[in-house]
């Protein structure tokens, strides 16, 4: 039997001071107020800038694409 190892004390974690008196635009996802210079929410990490809508699909992609099946190919 080997001798036991000495147990070192675990370091104490100190919480960083958080300034909760931030006034700014609320997050669209969770409603937490954030500073004006932030790009992402400090609580849920949702983007704070409004995203642009994706462009409309081209005219040839508006209708669903269907492949034609040859007669006698075994797939009908």
N, C-alpha and C positions, 0 to 999 in steps of 0.2 A: 504494500500500500504506500502511495506517495504522499508527501505532506501537502496540505491544502495551500492554495495560493492566497495571498493577501487580497482582499477585496478593496478596491479603491472607491472612494465616494464619487457618485455621479455628479457631474456639474449641474448647477442650478440654472435653468433657462429663465432669463428675464424677458418679459414682454416689452416690445418696442412701444414707445408712446404713440398713440394714434390720435390725430386731431379730428374729432368728429364734428367740428363746427364748420365744415366745408359748405360753402354756398355756391351752387352752380346748377347746371342742368341735371335733372334726374335721369337715371338710366332708363331706357325704354323697356328693358326686360325686368328689372327688379325694383326700380324706383329709388335707388340709393343716390343721394346727391354727390356729384363729382366736381372736381375743379374744372375750370374752363379749358385748361391746356391739356387735359387728358384725352387720349384716343380710345381707351378701353375702360370699362367700369372697374372700380377698385374692389368690388365685392364679387361679381359674377363673371368678369372678364368679357362681357358682351361689347361689341363695337359701339361706340357712342356716336359715330358719324353716320348719317343716313346713307344707305347704299343706293347706288343708281340701279334702276330697273334694267334687266338684261335686254339687249336689242331684240326686235321682232325677228322671228326666223325668216329666212328668204322664201320667196314664193314657191320654190320647188320642195320645200320641207313642210309646208302647211298640211298637206294631205299625207296620211301614213303610207309608207313604202311597202308594196306587196310584190314579192317575187313571183314570177310566173313559173309554173311547174310544167315540164314537158310531158306530153302524153307518153305513157309506157315507161316512165322512169321508176315506177313503183311507189311514188309518193303522190297521193291524191288528196 
